[in-house]
């Protein structure tokens, strides 16, 4: 079991969209920015628009990680790679031809990954794991409420065991979990990263990058404690 602190991805969608740049350029204490791309077919749009992602990636002092809910053909993949994010993760359930898409992203010079909803069997991704650098396990359905502890930790454990047995390099990231204790157990079982949402208070528009770092340092300390006692 792992005892090291996982890398922390801070969701840019949780920040005020009209005040992103000071956070992107400042020292927030995160390891990377998580950029959830909005699905244009959804109203209202959940996540970030493509233009916002492009501008944010250009302004950011940290690496950017793009999460894509729906993936189209080759032209779409080229457009995604052109947004400036070093890491692009495709939602498995929204990608009709994931094997082809992941290979194309690699050819375009970005690090490919897949994300999976909690209802999707892990075996659905078996044939894709040699192609990816990470698997993002969503701990709850989008808009579906709190994560269930058992399924999240069990999926991390099973996937980690499979990756080690197959000698594959993909890392495991847990997304969408607000429970620090649950994140600690997931990290102890092998998750190398966590995506943090809703870190800031509701009046975040008045929050500075320095204040954001204070919140994140507190979260990191709580996570470290949770890993030790998990």
Long-range contacts (C-beta under 8 A, 24 or more apart in sequence): 1-188, 1-189, 1-190, 2-187, 2-188, 2-189, 2-190, 2-191, 2-192, 2-227, 3-188, 3-227, 3-228, 4-187, 5-187, 5-220, 5-223, 5-224, 5-227, 6-173, 6-183, 6-187, 6-191, 6-192, 6-193, 6-194, 6-223, 7-31, 7-32, 7-192, 7-193, 7-194, 8-193, 8-194, 8-196, 8-216, 8-219, 8-220, 9-33, 9-34, 9-65, 9-173, 9-193, 9-194, 9-195, 9-196, 10-34, 10-195, 10-196, 10-199, 10-212, 10-216, 11-36, 11-195, 11-196, 11-197, 12-36, 12-48, 12-56, 13-46, 13-47, 13-48, 13-197, 14-196, 14-197, 14-198, 14-199, 14-200, 14-204, 15-200, 15-204, 16-204, 16-205, 17-48, 17-52, 18-205, 19-205, 20-52, 20-56, 20-59, 21-59, 22-208, 22-209, 23-209, 23-212, 24-56, 24-59, 24-60, 24-61, 24-62, 25-59, 25-60, 25-61, 25-209, 26-61, 26-208, 26-209, 26-210, 26-212, 26-213, 27-61, 27-209, 27-210, 27-213, 28-62, 28-209, 28-212, 28-213, 28-216, 29-212, 29-213, 29-216, 29-217, 29-220, 30-62, 30-196, 30-216, 31-62, 31-63, 31-193, 32-62, 32-63, 32-64, 32-65, 32-87, 33-60, 33-62, 33-63, 33-64, 33-65, 34-65, 34-67, 34-175, 34-195, 35-64, 35-65, 35-66, 35-67, 35-85, 36-67, 36-69, 37-66, 37-67, 37-68, 37-69, 37-80, 38-69, 39-69, 39-70, 39-94, 41-70, 46-142, 46-143, 50-79, 50-83, 53-83, 53-84, 53-85, 54-82, 54-83, 54-84, 57-83, 57-84, 57-85, 58-84, 63-87, 65-89, 67-91, 67-115, 67-136, 67-175, 68-94, 68-95, 69-94, 70-94, 70-95, 71-95, 71-96, 71-98, 71-101, 74-104, 77-101, 77-104, 77-105, 77-108, 78-108, 80-105, 80-110, 81-105, 81-108, 81-109, 81-110, 85-110, 86-110, 86-111, 87-111, 87-113, 87-133, 87-134, 88-112, 88-113, 89-113, 89-114, 89-115, 89-134, 89-136, 90-114, 90-115, 91-115, 91-116, 91-117, 92-116, 92-117, 92-120, 92-124, 92-125, 92-128, 93-117, 93-120, 98-128, 99-127, 99-128, 99-131, 102-128, 102-131, 102-132, 103-131, 106-131, 113-170, 115-175, 117-141, 118-147, 118-148, 118-151, 118-152, 118-155, 122-155, 122-158, 122-159, 122-162, 126-162, 129-162, 129-163, 129-166, 129-168, 129-170, 130-166, 130-168, 132-170, 133-169, 133-170, 133-171, 134-170, 134-171, 134-172, 134-173, 134-193, 135-159, 135-170, 135-171, 135-172, 135-173, 136-173, 136-174, 136-175, 136-195, 137-172, 137-173, 137-174, 137-175, 137-191, 138-175, 138-176, 139-174, 139-175, 139-176, 139-177, 139-182, 140-176, 140-177, 142-176, 146-178, 146-179, 147-176, 147-177, 147-178, 147-179, 147-182, 149-179, 149-182, 149-185, 152-177, 152-182, 152-186, 153-182, 153-185, 153-186, 153-189, 156-186, 156-189, 156-190, 156-191, 157-189, 157-190, 159-190, 160-189, 160-190, 160-191, 180-219, 180-222, 180-223, 180-226, 181-226, 181-230, 183-223, 183-226, 184-223, 184-225, 184-226, 184-227, 184-228, 184-229, 184-230, 185-226, 185-230, 187-223, 187-226, 187-227, 187-230, 188-227, 188-230, 194-223
